């Protein structure tokens, strides 16, 4: 899932989805607008989850601990966020 700035990503990642851009001197059809709206709703949810995970400094800053623990810590952080999403 990407925004319209990543139009060429489909060549590299077949399963990626990007909004449909309007062509020059043409408007988007009603179906294309609905598709873009649904895609943006999903993308906002994903961005909100990423924002919650980035509250932990392990994501935002340079990781200064041992590499072998990074995956474990990421799993714990994501698990905490998943648990938080289920409670709310």
Backbone as XML, in Angstrom:
<?xml version="1.0"?>
<chain id="A" units="angstrom">
  <residue number="1" name="UNK">
    <atom name="N" x="0.847" y="-1.155" z="0.000"/>
    <atom name="CA" x="0.000" y="0.000" z="0.000"/>
    <atom name="C" x="0.901" y="1.229" z="0.000"/>
  </residue>
  <residue number="2" name="UNK">
    <atom name="N" x="0.659" y="2.119" z="-0.928"/>
    <atom name="CA" x="1.477" y="3.315" z="-1.046"/>
    <atom name="C" x="0.619" y="4.473" z="-1.523"/>
  </residue>
  <residue number="3" name="UNK">
    <atom name="N" x="1.137" y="5.688" z="-1.339"/>
    <atom name="CA" x="0.387" y="6.824" z="-1.865"/>
    <atom name="C" x="0.772" y="7.072" z="-3.319"/>
  </residue>
  <residue number="4" name="UNK">
    <atom name="N" x="0.211" y="8.087" z="-3.915"/>
    <atom name="CA" x="0.367" y="8.280" z="-5.360"/>
    <atom name="C" x="1.785" y="8.654" z="-5.771"/>
  </residue>
  <residue number="5" name="UNK">
    <atom name="N" x="2.650" y="8.967" z="-4.841"/>
    <atom name="CA" x="4.039" y="9.255" z="-5.166"/>
    <atom name="C" x="4.826" y="8.018" z="-5.561"/>
  </residue>
  <residue number="6" name="UNK">
    <atom name="N" x="4.291" y="6.835" z="-5.308"/>
    <atom name="CA" x="4.971" y="5.574" z="-5.593"/>
    <atom name="C" x="4.337" y="4.844" z="-6.770"/>
  </residue>
  <residue number="7" name="UNK">
    <atom name="N" x="3.982" y="5.541" z="-7.818"/>
    <atom name="CA" x="3.293" y="4.932" z="-8.948"/>
    <atom name="C" x="4.095" y="3.808" z="-9.595"/>
  </residue>
  <residue number="8" name="UNK">
    <atom name="N" x="5.408" y="3.886" z="-9.627"/>
    <atom name="CA" x="6.218" y="2.870" z="-10.284"/>
    <atom name="C" x="6.499" y="1.638" z="-9.452"/>
  </residue>
  <residue number="9" name="UNK">
    <atom name="N" x="6.038" y="1.596" z="-8.223"/>
    <atom name="CA" x="6.357" y="0.478" z="-7.336"/>
    <atom name="C" x="5.709" y="-0.820" z="-7.801"/>
  </residue>
  <residue number="10" name="UNK">
    <atom name="N" x="4.650" y="-0.726" z="-8.585"/>
    <atom name="CA" x="3.945" y="-1.920" z="-9.051"/>
    <atom name="C" x="4.858" y="-2.781" z="-9.931"/>
  </residue>
  <residue number="11" name="UNK">
    <atom name="N" x="5.821" y="-2.158" z="-10.586"/>
    <atom name="CA" x="6.765" y="-2.918" z="-11.407"/>
    <atom name="C" x="7.626" y="-3.841" z="-10.559"/>
  </residue>
  <residue number="12" name="UNK">
    <atom name="N" x="7.931" y="-3.410" z="-9.335"/>
    <atom name="CA" x="8.808" y="-4.183" z="-8.459"/>
    <atom name="C" x="8.040" y="-5.065" z="-7.481"/>
  </residue>
  <residue number="13" name="UNK">
    <atom name="N" x="6.888" y="-4.595" z="-7.043"/>
    <atom name="CA" x="6.059" y="-5.337" z="-6.087"/>
    <atom name="C" x="4.661" y="-5.473" z="-6.677"/>
  </residue>
  <residue number="14" name="UNK">
    <atom name="N" x="4.354" y="-6.623" z="-7.170"/>
    <atom name="CA" x="3.109" y="-6.849" z="-7.902"/>
    <atom name="C" x="1.887" y="-6.671" z="-7.000"/>
  </residue>
  <residue number="15" name="UNK">
    <atom name="N" x="1.998" y="-7.026" z="-5.744"/>
    <atom name="CA" x="0.842" y="-6.972" z="-4.842"/>
    <atom name="C" x="0.604" y="-5.600" z="-4.240"/>
  </residue>
  <residue number="16" name="UNK">
    <atom name="N" x="1.421" y="-4.620" z="-4.570"/>
    <atom name="CA" x="1.230" y="-3.295" z="-3.994"/>
    <atom name="C" x="0.060" y="-2.584" z="-4.662"/>
  </residue>
  <residue number="17" name="UNK">
    <atom name="N" x="-0.555" y="-1.691" z="-3.906"/>
    <atom name="CA" x="-1.710" y="-0.950" z="-4.406"/>
    <atom name="C" x="-1.441" y="0.536" z="-4.246"/>
  </residue>
  <residue number="18" name="UNK">
    <atom name="N" x="-1.697" y="1.281" z="-5.307"/>
    <atom name="CA" x="-1.544" y="2.730" z="-5.280"/>
    <atom name="C" x="-2.818" y="3.373" z="-5.810"/>
  </residue>
  <residue number="19" name="UNK">
    <atom name="N" x="-3.083" y="4.603" z="-5.397"/>
    <atom name="CA" x="-4.266" y="5.282" z="-5.917"/>
    <atom name="C" x="-4.145" y="5.531" z="-7.421"/>
  </residue>
  <residue number="20" name="UNK">
    <atom name="N" x="-5.271" y="5.681" z="-8.057"/>
    <atom name="CA" x="-5.297" y="5.936" z="-9.489"/>
    <atom name="C" x="-5.195" y="7.443" z="-9.702"/>
  </residue>
  <residue number="21" name="UNK">
    <atom name="N" x="-4.241" y="7.867" z="-10.519"/>
    <atom name="CA" x="-4.102" y="9.280" z="-10.837"/>
    <atom name="C" x="-4.983" y="9.620" z="-12.031"/>
  </residue>
  <residue number="22" name="UNK">
    <atom name="N" x="-5.455" y="10.842" z="-12.058"/>
    <atom name="CA" x="-6.245" y="11.243" z="-13.219"/>
    <atom name="C" x="-5.316" y="11.555" z="-14.380"/>
  </residue>
  <residue number="23" name="UNK">
    <atom name="N" x="-5.782" y="11.280" z="-15.559"/>
    <atom name="CA" x="-5.025" y="11.578" z="-16.768"/>
    <atom name="C" x="-5.194" y="13.056" z="-17.103"/>
  </residue>
  <residue number="24" name="UNK">
    <atom name="N" x="-4.293" y="13.568" z="-17.892"/>
    <atom name="CA" x="-4.352" y="14.965" z="-18.285"/>
    <atom name="C" x="-5.660" y="15.221" z="-19.053"/>
  </residue>
  <residue number="25" name="UNK">
    <atom name="N" x="-6.371" y="16.260" z="-18.671"/>
    <atom name="CA" x="-7.636" y="16.675" z="-19.295"/>
    <atom name="C" x="-8.752" y="15.636" z="-19.153"/>
  </residue>
  <residue number="26" name="UNK">
    <atom name="N" x="-8.654" y="14.736" z="-18.178"/>
    <atom name="CA" x="-9.712" y="13.762" z="-17.927"/>
    <atom name="C" x="-9.987" y="13.700" z="-16.429"/>
  </residue>
  <residue number="27" name="UNK">
    <atom name="N" x="-11.198" y="13.417" z="-16.088"/>
    <atom name="CA" x="-11.571" y="13.261" z="-14.681"/>
    <atom name="C" x="-11.602" y="11.786" z="-14.331"/>
  </residue>
  <residue number="28" name="UNK">
    <atom name="N" x="-11.489" y="11.505" z="-13.035"/>
    <atom name="CA" x="-11.608" y="10.123" z="-12.574"/>
    <atom name="C" x="-13.072" y="9.696" z="-12.617"/>
  </residue>
  <residue number="29" name="UNK">
    <atom name="N" x="-13.280" y="8.436" z="-12.923"/>
    <atom name="CA" x="-14.642" y="7.912" z="-12.909"/>
    <atom name="C" x="-15.093" y="7.724" z="-11.464"/>
  </residue>
  <residue number="30" name="UNK">
    <atom name="N" x="-16.357" y="7.490" z="-11.290"/>
    <atom name="CA" x="-16.905" y="7.301" z="-9.947"/>
    <atom name="C" x="-16.286" y="6.076" z="-9.272"/>
  </residue>
  <residue number="31" name="UNK">
    <atom name="N" x="-16.074" y="4.995" z="-10.037"/>
    <atom name="CA" x="-15.472" y="3.775" z="-9.485"/>
    <atom name="C" x="-14.027" y="4.027" z="-9.050"/>
  </residue>
  <residue number="32" name="UNK">
    <atom name="N" x="-13.303" y="4.815" z="-9.831"/>
    <atom name="CA" x="-11.910" y="5.119" z="-9.483"/>
    <atom name="C" x="-11.847" y="5.972" z="-8.218"/>
  </residue>
  <residue number="33" name="UNK">
    <atom name="N" x="-12.784" y="6.894" z="-8.075"/>
    <atom name="CA" x="-12.828" y="7.715" z="-6.862"/>
    <atom name="C" x="-13.148" y="6.868" z="-5.636"/>
  </residue>
  <residue number="34" name="UNK">
    <atom name="N" x="-14.066" y="5.931" z="-5.787"/>
    <atom name="CA" x="-14.417" y="5.041" z="-4.674"/>
    <atom name="C" x="-13.209" y="4.177" z="-4.302"/>
  </residue>
  <residue number="35" name="UNK">
    <atom name="N" x="-12.513" y="3.661" z="-5.316"/>
    <atom name="CA" x="-11.310" y="2.850" z="-5.074"/>
    <atom name="C" x="-10.260" y="3.670" z="-4.321"/>
  </residue>
  <residue number="36" name="UNK">
    <atom name="N" x="-10.014" y="4.904" z="-4.765"/>
    <atom name="CA" x="-9.023" y="5.758" z="-4.097"/>
    <atom name="C" x="-9.432" y="6.064" z="-2.663"/>
  </residue>
  <residue number="37" name="UNK">
    <atom name="N" x="-10.707" y="6.281" z="-2.439"/>
    <atom name="CA" x="-11.194" y="6.593" z="-1.096"/>
    <atom name="C" x="-11.020" y="5.398" z="-0.159"/>
  </residue>
  <residue number="38" name="UNK">
    <atom name="N" x="-11.376" y="4.220" z="-0.631"/>
    <atom name="CA" x="-11.215" y="3.013" z="0.192"/>
    <atom name="C" x="-9.744" y="2.742" z="0.487"/>
  </residue>
  <residue number="39" name="UNK">
    <atom name="N" x="-8.910" y="2.945" z="-0.503"/>
    <atom name="CA" x="-7.470" y="2.742" z="-0.330"/>
    <atom name="C" x="-6.908" y="3.723" z="0.691"/>
  </residue>
  <residue number="40" name="UNK">
    <atom name="N" x="-7.353" y="4.961" z="0.643"/>
    <atom name="CA" x="-6.845" y="5.946" z="1.593"/>
    <atom name="C" x="-7.338" y="5.657" z="3.012"/>
  </residue>
  <residue number="41" name="UNK">
    <atom name="N" x="-8.549" y="5.121" z="3.150"/>
    <atom name="CA" x="-9.031" y="4.746" z="4.486"/>
    <atom name="C" x="-8.155" y="3.669" z="5.104"/>
  </residue>
  <residue number="42" name="UNK">
    <atom name="N" x="-7.800" y="2.680" z="4.316"/>
    <atom name="CA" x="-6.942" y="1.596" z="4.809"/>
    <atom name="C" x="-5.548" y="2.130" z="5.119"/>
  </residue>
  <residue number="43" name="UNK">
    <atom name="N" x="-5.044" y="2.998" z="4.244"/>
    <atom name="CA" x="-3.702" y="3.541" z="4.426"/>
    <atom name="C" x="-3.604" y="4.376" z="5.703"/>
  </residue>
  <residue number="44" name="UNK">
    <atom name="N" x="-4.650" y="5.109" z="6.025"/>
    <atom name="CA" x="-4.661" y="5.906" z="7.251"/>
    <atom name="C" x="-4.597" y="5.008" z="8.471"/>
  </residue>
  <residue number="45" name="UNK">
    <atom name="N" x="-5.321" y="3.903" z="8.460"/>
    <atom name="CA" x="-5.271" y="2.964" z="9.588"/>
    <atom name="C" x="-3.859" y="2.424" z="9.780"/>
  </residue>
  <residue number="46" name="UNK">
    <atom name="N" x="-3.200" y="2.076" z="8.681"/>
    <atom name="CA" x="-1.834" y="1.548" z="8.752"/>
    <atom name="C" x="-0.878" y="2.610" z="9.272"/>
  </residue>
  <residue number="47" name="UNK">
    <atom name="N" x="-1.035" y="3.851" z="8.809"/>
    <atom name="CA" x="-0.162" y="4.931" z="9.280"/>
    <atom name="C" x="-0.370" y="5.193" z="10.765"/>
  </residue>
  <residue number="48" name="UNK">
    <atom name="N" x="-1.597" y="5.070" z="11.238"/>
    <atom name="CA" x="-1.847" y="5.272" z="12.666"/>
    <atom name="C" x="-1.177" y="4.194" z="13.507"/>
  </residue>
  <residue number="49" name="UNK">
    <atom name="N" x="-1.196" y="2.968" z="13.048"/>
    <atom name="CA" x="-0.518" y="1.886" z="13.776"/>
    <atom name="C" x="0.991" y="2.130" z="13.779"/>
  </residue>
  <residue number="50" name="UNK">
    <atom name="N" x="1.540" y="2.528" z="12.636"/>
    <atom name="CA" x="2.976" y="2.830" z="12.580"/>
    <atom name="C" x="3.334" y="3.980" z="13.513"/>
  </residue>
  <residue number="51" name="UNK">
    <atom name="N" x="2.464" y="4.967" z="13.619"/>
    <atom name="CA" x="2.705" y="6.095" z="14.520"/>
    <atom name="C" x="2.745" y="5.621" z="15.969"/>
  </residue>
  <residue number="52" name="UNK">
    <atom name="N" x="1.840" y="4.714" z="16.325"/>
    <atom name="CA" x="1.841" y="4.200" z="17.699"/>
    <atom name="C" x="3.108" y="3.417" z="18.010"/>
  </residue>
  <residue number="53" name="UNK">
    <atom name="N" x="3.586" y="2.658" z="17.043"/>
    <atom name="CA" x="4.804" y="1.875" z="17.254"/>
    <atom name="C" x="6.015" y="2.790" z="17.353"/>
  </residue>
  <residue number="54" name="UNK">
    <atom name="N" x="6.010" y="3.890" z="16.607"/>
    <atom name="CA" x="7.152" y="4.805" z="16.625"/>
    <atom name="C" x="7.270" y="5.585" z="17.927"/>
  </residue>
  <residue number="55" name="UNK">
    <atom name="N" x="6.301" y="5.481" z="18.804"/>
    <atom name="CA" x="6.433" y="6.108" z="20.113"/>
    <atom name="C" x="7.603" y="5.526" z="20.889"/>
  </residue>
  <residue number="56" name="UNK">
    <atom name="N" x="7.912" y="4.281" z="20.604"/>
    <atom name="CA" x="9.037" y="3.635" z="21.259"/>
    <atom name="C" x="10.318" y="4.088" z="20.566"/>
  </residue>
  <residue number="57" name="UNK">
    <atom name="N" x="11.310" y="4.489" z="21.310"/>
    <atom name="CA" x="12.540" y="5.044" z="20.738"/>
    <atom name="C" x="13.342" y="4.018" z="19.939"/>
  </residue>
  <residue number="58" name="UNK">
    <atom name="N" x="13.070" y="2.749" z="20.135"/>
    <atom name="CA" x="13.788" y="1.707" z="19.402"/>
    <atom name="C" x="13.542" y="1.841" z="17.898"/>
  </residue>
  <residue number="59" name="UNK">
    <atom name="N" x="12.420" y="2.385" z="17.512"/>
    <atom name="CA" x="12.069" y="2.532" z="16.101"/>
    <atom name="C" x="12.634" y="3.826" z="15.530"/>
  </residue>
  <residue number="60" name="UNK">
    <atom name="N" x="12.502" y="4.910" z="16.274"/>
    <atom name="CA" x="12.856" y="6.231" z="15.755"/>
    <atom name="C" x="14.350" y="6.513" z="15.775"/>
  </residue>
  <residue number="61" name="UNK">
    <atom name="N" x="15.018" y="6.073" z="16.795"/>
    <atom name="CA" x="16.438" y="6.390" z="16.959"/>
    <atom name="C" x="17.312" y="5.245" z="16.483"/>
  </residue>
  <residue number="62" name="UNK">
    <atom name="N" x="18.603" y="5.497" z="16.473"/>
    <atom name="CA" x="19.556" y="4.458" z="16.108"/>
    <atom name="C" x="19.572" y="3.388" z="17.204"/>
  </residue>
  <residue number="63" name="UNK">
    <atom name="N" x="19.499" y="2.137" z="16.784"/>
    <atom name="CA" x="19.469" y="1.028" z="17.739"/>
    <atom name="C" x="20.893" y="0.767" z="18.217"/>
  </residue>
  <residue number="64" name="UNK">
    <atom name="N" x="21.136" y="0.872" z="19.504"/>
    <atom name="CA" x="22.493" y="0.794" z="20.041"/>
    <atom name="C" x="22.771" y="-0.475" z="20.845"/>
  </residue>
  <residue number="65" name="UNK">
    <atom name="N" x="21.829" y="-1.380" z="20.884"/>
    <atom name="CA" x="22.033" y="-2.617" z="21.626"/>
    <atom name="C" x="22.436" y="-3.743" z="20.682"/>
  </residue>
  <residue number="66" name="UNK">
    <atom name="N" x="22.492" y="-4.957" z="21.210"/>
    <atom name="CA" x="22.898" y="-6.103" z="20.396"/>
    <atom name="C" x="21.834" y="-6.429" z="19.351"/>
  </residue>
  <residue number="67" name="UNK">
    <atom name="N" x="22.286" y="-6.775" z="18.166"/>
    <atom name="CA" x="21.371" y="-7.038" z="17.056"/>
    <atom name="C" x="20.442" y="-8.219" z="17.309"/>
  </residue>
  <residue number="68" name="UNK">
    <atom name="N" x="20.947" y="-9.228" z="17.987"/>
    <atom name="CA" x="20.136" y="-10.437" z="18.158"/>
    <atom name="C" x="18.894" y="-10.173" z="19.003"/>
  </residue>
  <residue number="69" name="UNK">
    <atom name="N" x="18.873" y="-9.099" z="19.776"/>
    <atom name="CA" x="17.712" y="-8.774" z="20.611"/>
    <atom name="C" x="16.709" y="-7.863" z="19.884"/>
  </residue>
  <residue number="70" name="UNK">
    <atom name="N" x="17.121" y="-7.289" z="18.771"/>
    <atom name="CA" x="16.255" y="-6.328" z="18.076"/>
    <atom name="C" x="14.933" y="-6.962" z="17.642"/>
  </residue>
  <residue number="71" name="UNK">
    <atom name="N" x="14.985" y="-8.138" z="17.051"/>
    <atom name="CA" x="13.765" y="-8.816" z="16.612"/>
    <atom name="C" x="12.835" y="-9.131" z="17.767"/>
  </residue>
  <residue number="72" name="UNK">
    <atom name="N" x="13.412" y="-9.568" z="18.881"/>
    <atom name="CA" x="12.613" y="-9.872" z="20.063"/>
    <atom name="C" x="11.921" y="-8.617" z="20.581"/>
  </residue>
  <residue number="73" name="UNK">
    <atom name="N" x="12.660" y="-7.540" z="20.662"/>
    <atom name="CA" x="12.082" y="-6.294" z="21.170"/>
    <atom name="C" x="11.013" y="-5.751" z="20.234"/>
  </residue>
  <residue number="74" name="UNK">
    <atom name="N" x="11.236" y="-5.866" z="18.935"/>
    <atom name="CA" x="10.225" y="-5.427" z="17.978"/>
    <atom name="C" x="8.954" y="-6.274" z="18.118"/>
  </residue>
  <residue number="75" name="UNK">
    <atom name="N" x="9.126" y="-7.566" z="18.319"/>
    <atom name="CA" x="7.980" y="-8.457" z="18.498"/>
    <atom name="C" x="7.200" y="-8.079" z="19.753"/>
  </residue>
  <residue number="76" name="UNK">
    <atom name="N" x="7.893" y="-7.756" z="20.821"/>
    <atom name="CA" x="7.235" y="-7.360" z="22.067"/>
    <atom name="C" x="6.477" y="-6.053" z="21.876"/>
  </residue>
  <residue number="77" name="UNK">
    <atom name="N" x="7.112" y="-5.074" z="21.222"/>
    <atom name="CA" x="6.460" y="-3.781" z="20.989"/>
    <atom name="C" x="5.212" y="-3.962" z="20.129"/>
  </residue>
  <residue number="78" name="UNK">
    <atom name="N" x="5.329" y="-4.732" z="19.066"/>
    <atom name="CA" x="4.170" y="-4.954" z="18.191"/>
    <atom name="C" x="3.074" y="-5.731" z="18.906"/>
  </residue>
  <residue number="79" name="UNK">
    <atom name="N" x="3.468" y="-6.676" z="19.752"/>
    <atom name="CA" x="2.486" y="-7.419" z="20.537"/>
    <atom name="C" x="1.747" y="-6.516" z="21.509"/>
  </residue>
  <residue number="80" name="UNK">
    <atom name="N" x="2.478" y="-5.604" z="22.149"/>
    <atom name="CA" x="1.833" y="-4.646" z="23.052"/>
    <atom name="C" x="0.841" y="-3.766" z="22.296"/>
  </residue>
  <residue number="81" name="UNK">
    <atom name="N" x="1.228" y="-3.334" z="21.114"/>
    <atom name="CA" x="0.334" y="-2.492" z="20.320"/>
    <atom name="C" x="-0.895" y="-3.270" z="19.868"/>
  </residue>
  <residue number="82" name="UNK">
    <atom name="N" x="-0.708" y="-4.524" z="19.476"/>
    <atom name="CA" x="-1.852" y="-5.360" z="19.081"/>
    <atom name="C" x="-2.798" y="-5.559" z="20.259"/>
  </residue>
  <residue number="83" name="UNK">
    <atom name="N" x="-2.229" y="-5.788" z="21.428"/>
    <atom name="CA" x="-3.046" y="-5.970" z="22.617"/>
    <atom name="C" x="-3.803" y="-4.673" z="22.924"/>
  </residue>
  <residue number="84" name="UNK">
    <atom name="N" x="-3.134" y="-3.544" z="22.755"/>
    <atom name="CA" x="-3.759" y="-2.246" z="22.982"/>
    <atom name="C" x="-4.892" y="-2.010" z="21.984"/>
  </residue>
  <residue number="85" name="UNK">
    <atom name="N" x="-4.727" y="-2.410" z="20.740"/>
    <atom name="CA" x="-5.773" y="-2.243" z="19.735"/>
    <atom name="C" x="-6.989" y="-3.098" z="20.043"/>
  </residue>
  <residue number="86" name="UNK">
    <atom name="N" x="-6.776" y="-4.275" z="20.611"/>
    <atom name="CA" x="-7.893" y="-5.166" z="20.926"/>
    <atom name="C" x="-8.688" y="-4.650" z="22.110"/>
  </residue>
  <residue number="87" name="UNK">
    <atom name="N" x="-8.018" y="-3.975" z="23.053"/>
    <atom name="CA" x="-8.690" y="-3.439" z="24.239"/>
    <atom name="C" x="-9.555" y="-2.257" z="23.840"/>
  </residue>
  <residue number="88" name="UNK">
    <atom name="N" x="-9.035" y="-1.424" z="22.969"/>
    <atom name="CA" x="-9.765" y="-0.207" z="22.564"/>
    <atom name="C" x="-10.797" y="-0.595" z="21.596"/>
  </residue>
</chain>
